[in-house]
Structure formats: structure tokens, C-alpha cells
Amino acid sequence: MNKDQVKGAVKDAAGKVQRKTGEAIGSPKHEARGAAKQVEGKAQKALGNAREAVKGSRDRV
């Protein structure tokens, strides 16, 4: 596991909390920011997954 995977997972979770809070209080601004943070987190986690896959394939060679 690398830093991008961890940071991405944290951003995804934080974004989900912010989005749900925005829904609960009726704030489209918070919902949008939370959704954007979730997307950013998922992208960062995917980057970390790709790096791990490359690292794993280099180790096998």
C-alpha cells in the first residue's frame, strides 16, 4: 500500500461525509464540494493502485 492509495481513500471518505452533510442540511454547495472531493479521492486511489501494479510487475521480472 502506498501514500496515494491511503490519501485517496481518506479524501473519498471525507468527500462522502461532506456530500451527505450537504444533503442533510440542504446545501447544494456542500453536496457539490463533497462529490468533487470524492472524485478526487477515487482518482488518487486509482493512481496508487496503478503504481502498486507497476511496482509488482517490476518485482516479478
C-alpha positions, 0 to 999 in steps of 0.5 A: 500500500502506498501514500496515494492509495491511503490519501485517496481513500481518506479524501473519498471518505471525507468527500462522502461525509461532506456530500451527505452533510450537504444533503442533510442540511440542504446545501447544494454547495456542500453536496457539490464540494463533497462529490468533487472531493470524492472524485478526487479521492477515487482518482488518487486511489486509482493512481496508487493502485496503478503504481502498486501494479507497476511496482509488482510487475517490476518485482516479478521480472 
